[in-house]
Amino acid sequence: MSAELIHRLHFAFTVTFHYLFPQLTMGLALLIVVLKSVALKTGDEKWDRAARFWGRIFGINFVFGVVTGIPMEFEFGTNWARFSRLSGGVIGQPLAMEGVFSFFLESAFLGLFLYGEKRLSKLMHWFSAVMVFIGSWISGFFIIVTDAWMQHPVAYDRLPNGQFEVLSFWQLLMNPWGLLQYAHNMTGAVITGSFVMSAVGAFYLLDGRREDYARIFLKVGVIAGLISSILIIFPTGDLHGKYVAHNQPAAIAAMEGLFKTEDGAGMILIGQPNEETGLVDNPIVVNNLLSFLIYGTTKAQVKGLDQIPHDQWPTALPLLFYAYHIMAGLGTWFLLLMLVSAFLLWRQRLHHSRWALWALLLSFPLPYVANTAGWMTAELGRQPWLIYGLMRTSEGFSDTVSASNGLFTLIGFMGLYALLGLLFTVLIYREISCGPEPQAIHA
């Protein structure tokens, strides 16, 4: 294997494992604010205990997110030195702001939320939850802004030595790609939080314990899950998809398996892309749907890969195709499941419908799969570019780090992260087993 491939696999593994944690913290942050708001308004101690319980889950995720996130900062210098040297003047600014502002905001108020409740008024404890939410979502914004510049470079100039510099930091932050991607990504995080909360509630009911808390978890989780499952499709997914189609036509063509330009292009629901023949084998197609979704008319022309130079095609086309369809398919399942669950909740039958509770319980890993597939779609779709249209991936990795050295550290990270994953599972299992009743530890 080449050094370039090893470096790509190395970063892909570390960032994929890392994002298992922030997506839950960002999703739970909003739901904890909801729990605390109801507790503040009603004075119901059960809602307060529910918020404390999910605060502990949040705290565990936060710690593991920090531990797994720090190595990626070093990987920019060790594995992607040429990219960092040339683009550091741009991407370094939002990444630094993420650490200096949002991370410290989130961590400081998380400490107050977890350990300072006895020393704070109820209103100030609620305020600490709000600030944790704001900090976590601002953190996500700065990370998305960084990635969005790589996907759709704006507000930059290139110096004679090849380095990039920012012309307008405000335009960098307001990158249209970044705003659309941020809305779509954060909605996905809320789906993860909603499904995890619903799954814990379903688990308690199926196990015949903590029924009062289970009802709270299901009520908040299902309602938030339904809203976010709608928003992930429309408008966030729809608008982001249209923007990708207009700015990265190779990506959208590969995602949809569109090898040839078509008027009235159909959408392939399932199939196997074959690069050798330029066809999708065994396709199930909805005629004209792709043209309609992108351009609003069933007769519009959609550019296929035949109009794009082959050296600008996504380098892992089949994987991109499958990742996109997994994401879209699971998004459909989320909406259907939450629609049914919300209906049963409204009819006061959800708590007694064991089949629905099992569906919610068994579906909790699926948002992690969908979010991972979504990020794979975004990053694989940008290939072969590291900075779209400006720097190829083959130009950005550290050529002084050999493939064998990169493989050695990759195997090491896999072993270490396997242990971290086991520890995380044990800690989360212990918290769920103990339930919301134990009081939070106070300083």
C-alpha positions, 0 to 999 in steps of 0.5 A: 500500500502507498504512503498516501493510502495509509495516511488517508486510512489513518486519518479516516479511522481516527476521525470516524472513531472520534466522531462517535462521541461529539455527535451524541454530545451535540445532540444531547446538549439540546435535549438536556436543555429541554429537560432542564427547561421543563424542570425549571418550569414545573418544579418536577424533580423527576425532570431534574434527575433525568437532566442530571442522568443525561448530563453524566452520559454527556460528560463521559462522551465529552471526555472520550471525545477530547481524548480521541480528538487531540491526536487528529490535531497532531496528524495534520502535522505528522501525516499531512504536513504539506497540506498544513503548511500551505493551508494553515493560514486559513484552516488554522484560524477556525480550528484555533477559535474552536479550541480557545472559545467553544471548547473552554466555554463548553468544558467550564460550564459542563463542570458547573452543570455536573458539580455545582448544582448545590452552589447555583440557583435553579436558574443559574443551573439551567443557564449552565446547561444552555451554555454547554449547549451553545459551546458544543454547537459553536464547536461544531460550527468552527469544525464545519467551517474548516471542512467547508472551506476544503469543500468549497474554497472562498475568501482566499488568496494564494501567495507566490510560495503557494500558501493560502491566506484569508481575505475575509474571515467573515466570508470564511465563516459565512461560506454558504456550503458551511452554513448548509452543511452545519444545519444538516450535520447538527440535525443529524446529531440531534437524531443520534441524541434522540434515538439514544434517549428513546432507546434507553427509555424503551430499554427501561420499559421492556425491562420493567423498571423506572417507568416514570423516567422511561416515559420522560425519555420516550416523550422527549426522544420521540418528539425531538426525533420526529422533528429532526428526522423531518429536518434532515430530509427537508430542508437541510438535506434538500438544500445541501444536496442541490448545492453539492449538485451545482458545485461538485457535479462529479460528486453528485453523479458518483453518488447517484451512479449517473455515468451518462448525462441524462435529460429527466434523470432517474434516481437509483434506489439500489444497485451496484455501480460498475466502473468498467461498463459505466453502468449500474447493475441491477438498478431499481430506478424512480424515473425523472426523480433526480432531475426533479429534486435538483432542478424542480422539473422532471425534464432537466438535464443532469450532468453525468460522469461522461462530461467530467475528465476521468482523473477528476472522478471520485477515487472510491466511486463504489464506496461513495455510492454505497455510503450515500445510499446507506445514509439516505436509506437510514434517513427514510427509516428514521422518519418512518419509525419516528412517525409511527412512534409519535402516533403511538405516543399521541394515542398513549399506546407507545409504552405498551407496544413492545414491538415499537419499543424493540424497534426503538431499542434496536435502532439506536446504533443506526444514527451512528451508521448514518452519520458516518456514512454521511461524512464518508459521502462528503469526504469521498465525494470531494476526492481526488481533491484535498482542497476542491479544485486547488490541491489534490490529495496526492499533493498534501500528505507527508512524503517523509513519513513512509507507508510502514511507519504510518501503518505501524501507528495506525495499528497502534491506534486501533489497539488503543481505541479498542481499549477506549471503546471497551472502557466507554461501553463499561462506563455507559452500561454502569450509568444506564444500570444505575439509572437517574435516581443517584444524585449527581456528585457535588463539589 
